[in-house]
Amino acid sequence: MEAGHSGSSPLLVLLFTAACAPAPWPEPDDARTLVCDPLELAPGEARAKQVGCTDELPRNSEGQVGDLLLQTASLSVVIRNPAEALTLIGAPGGTIVDAAPPGWNDRLLEAVPILPGGGWMVTEDWRWGADSGGAWVELEGFEVPAIGLGDEPLGTSPLATEGPPARVRYHLDADRPVLTLTGADGLYLHGARLTVPVTTGFYHAGLGYVTDALEMEDLGGAQRLWDVDTLAVARWQDLPAAIWPDSQAISGACDGDRVEVVADDGARVALLDPTFDTTLPYGGVRLVCVAEGYADGAPTDPGTDLTLTPGAPGFLNLRVADEDGVDRPVVVVDGDARVVSPPGGGPLPLGPGARALRIEAGPAFDPWTGAVDVGEDTALAVVLRRAIDAEGWVLADLFRQATPSRVDRSEPARDLALAAAEGVGFAVQSAPDEVGLPYSPDWAARWVRFRAGSLTPTEDAGAVLSWPWGSSNRDAGHGAIPWFGLGARDVLAVARGYDAPNRLTVVDTDWVAVAGPVASWAPLPDLLLVRDADEAGVIVDLLDHGVPVGLVGPLTWIPSGEGFPSAVASERALVEGRSVATTGPLLDLAQGPDGELTVRLQGNVEARVDAVKVWVDGVVVETLPAANGGGVMVDAVVPIRPERWALAVAEGEDWAVSAPLRVW
């Protein structure tokens, strides 16, 4: 028999506990139900209760008081309150936001069951309790679409229509770290930062989250799993026995970082510690010893007392400096991999063999390319030639990837290190429909300033980027903008901030196209994202209407004065309209003492620009051919009759748009 929620007392169910009737989910603000009772349970015990205090939550929890806790001796699972999901804005709650063994950090961001219609459910009634098999919760309601669960693109709003009735049940096993899911066809699974995907789940630092799914679709950050009945959460070593109880024993040691369990088709299905004593299913898998900087070891059939070794080593001791002898962080491109080498260099674990390498330091430098035979300890010193005299300028990238993101699992600290190695000095990290959480390695913080932002890709109001933001796990998308049903100007107003408008905003030309007459814009956007030189007409129209908007591009050059500017100094130059939108080349437009314009375009050896057009008050007054090959590409003086404003646009495979210049 089952024991259900029976009032205001917490529920601890032992095998001999008497049953009582289940009751509906109480309101989260009903103080009578919120009892704080943190416990460590013994084997065979289980309980289900509303979270009464943070001490009941796992470490590193995304849960909060008022959520529902399912707990056994081996696993704690937190079900989010029914108001709204954690990572999917516009989606209801009732999702799984925590799952961790006692004493372990939770590495699950959110798991959302996918119902037969491809959506999630609005919960009208919740019941929970425990029985001799474990703890459980039932959700009853109706299905609704939810962005991120189906194949709809980012920026698609969910339809506010009531679908068919739905019932989902979570059941946490009393004796195994396994959560059983019934009533759904699939599971949307989003791991926290630093998680490593496998075919049916993900791993992180000794902890695994693995399902029995028959099919997995990797979205880049989250995963969609199909035909799912169970989610097992435990140490790597304990997972195989939980997933495959009728399996063969294996044991041994790997002289490396970890052991990968690989299926016959090459798919990675599980991870093991270097020293292992566990179980695996019979047949169809092999063990591979893996170590960073080494070739993979030979695939080995499962067995006991195994001795596994990685392959041959391959380390490149690289040091890169500029022509002045200053050590620089760089990007080493090795096939599809982009590896960061910090300033001063050091051994890079590339693996052994002949490599066709490319070394980059951003658009201000010519890249280096060459063939290198990487062995156990191969040394390489490289001097990069500066192609752009960028003194007094800093390169910005306002569209770096942040965590959490359902479309990208890039590690934020590594991404900032990558930004620094690409020559970026100011960055904004954001994710679609999320609030970015930036991280930075110590050395990168000396090379790049950064902010946390949020990207709002709407369905019919363009895209809006805004920063800075603070993350909150109380709101969907950690506080991102719930843009559904809002017009373009309203989305911008929310992005700027209601009570104290203190965020900078970037809109794209799609936003401009649907925002209505310029005279009705309130507030005005701070910056316009230019995606191509062909969008110069939009800029010209805004200038003709007197809109003081700054320009940003895939990359942006910002005047910096002397020294390395602070984030505030870079932001000031942006909002003052002094930035250059670009794919890399630096285009500087200035007015001389006699009213003439000076135009100077610089790029590295790979920059490809056809010509620079000079606009004055909406008319092209000069077209200047560009000389490719690196360095100064255009250096010209253009006499003009002083009017209101001027603009320079470099066109070609690469492009740049200068800061608009008032001329009179």
Steps between C-alpha positions, in 0.01 A plus 500: 500500500607856445544773757409848383539858617284542809527860612767723645749246636793379290464150366758232585389158388659183635399162371255459787329842464124486475333636189289810477311665215694728263415869501538775239805722485461791746576856409877570534433799724293296747732521800327208672645259244859630503675305773880495507620148576837413340569129542746235389297190423602140559488236224140407419358830628328753275311822543315760294441852631482862405837667549487697824853644505816507291671250734278232346633567150803335336824693470514740203121478480275686256202418722332731745265497796155385387628246246441127557772269636516127425772345716655160569829394653669509158341794318314830547279628218336845498187566292448869423181673613226511235520870413770493232799302380856599587670518159210514252323836513128472443494134609325372815678356803484149640839429342803331658756761608723303740621141522805416709626234743564612860807721527535557124447820302191494282604509132151501348369833377156376399325192364159538334285202397388518136135399463354311201409828328856631529429751779481520880204538735316757704447331837154526653555246778809355672515205736797344672584235752711192561462125514713193551663561163598864551368857469275632224316800363216512246415797277162538331400770255510565126772520238628830356782579254833604654791659318810285494318169519402479133680591179388862493775763456615730776266793538182297440226575749292216647137487402268582791266213417382224728597158372393148595491382862837392638622303800867451593639303792852518646601207721831493691608144583568436870790263433659633180593855385243476221209733419228336289291719270158397369257688276760661271667400173830674555712720720664838443824477700716807570819453697680775689836643391791264440278198434613249236225346280474127433248318284230485767588778745804682636784479751685747719795460738417154623121530481282362221144567381403218265164393356377188326415705189503328162576820307679827579505835317776737609381863483848634575433581864201288599398156376169357383460133591228271367339184637613581853375314807776555757766752606783362715722741696805372687878485508651375176596178675151438638304580184556179302354285775200735526441504124595141417426292813544172310849559363858379510762608751798703380801638684842641428700819464577754227824697502315809383218742580196272458359194329240546227247225436450500124234316300577311180384799295747729681243673720616582853248342739666536842809625684703332775766616744863404422469227765172312461312210651144490370273332246416536132240346270595183319645561154488796267743726689876544542720692742738776386761666724506875433752766607527863389785544254519130418351290224212282616595161633411177325132397537485211747226247566348516851662278762652497847845612619554694177808717444421776251734763358451803274675533167811701413549852642488820297581836665592827327705743710394821329605858562361788294605865509439807286771697321570698818571180692178515703361154582144463374214259556412334170261249348654184358271360232545124468240365259162583654652569843585851621749471785603799713869554574537748790755784500842352561394173342544153642426141398184456293349149510431461128574129472769340283548518124548738209286811539409781263478782755377856480579756771274805535493804727201684359451730200784736599764233424586291197445130582783245490457166325732202485542125526621365835578141594385487863674250724556452871663844546501713185607866524382782274562877519298737280513876441176654372501810279268781602292608199273759664642786703228480763660729758215694658243234406362189670321216322160403642279196450153554643370156404712249689330183616397471865368223717232380534401461136288231345686540169863510621691338785819702462677548830476876579851522647643330194293725273639812668851359468420438134374858465824634648702281264294635208606853591175600672534752784132545592233227486136447589402139571136412440269214407161500326211537745743471792713717726867428447728393784854607404812332631860589426839334548740721694729584210215583260363762742818699436432503126122532467227684693158339494133535595208258542215561257176353370399445138131522410429342157132588448263353245402819318679786679862434406773422750599707804823462697526672838749515786591485786267246659492312829389136502207379713385139531154616613400605148483320167814538294674610824325835459509539120237709324158328461447659161191308382226735389720811524561734209845611393499823704371320811771235476759777484346675801511180706857434389604851607341454844178627655569659837859610440588488130864405533569247225652561158299368207582378150234451232535356151362627170203261529400685818532833317274370222210420736544763773288760323577867437824620655312779678310235701811325633517534877750415624751522217736205453862571587656297221412351161633160398624509141526151351616602153619807312180480294315627808660842456167628370340441840779698666460783250126516566554517878758775459259696280244475784752623754519175698828499699563125482841339526605212276616149585569201277619141521809676639526861610796737526466746790726805554680449829749780550815398684539172685255213542152649554258393771164351408336832587734692268423263213127531565527879505663500156227271371209715617676814374485351150876477443521127414573326169292196394713245316593146413859590591642797303534835678338791314572843644317810376605845622450864402802715422550867586373620162186287506641217292457137605791264563424132435735228621431126469729232643478121492711190525633299207177300471262798499312536171341839433400631157450869571405761758198719430477839668148621577412860578140577592366187333698532176814308398753772417810284448590135432856405596651171374665285767846340477496150648809328639513615860569830674357828370235427238362852449658831605329795335375855544153580368405868462137566586267789553416502872147378553354296788658156514739262322548124499757264345411144396759241395338239274613154394545153641612684813339828594493782751275797576658802664356694788264766360670839499331837542643741246444874468 
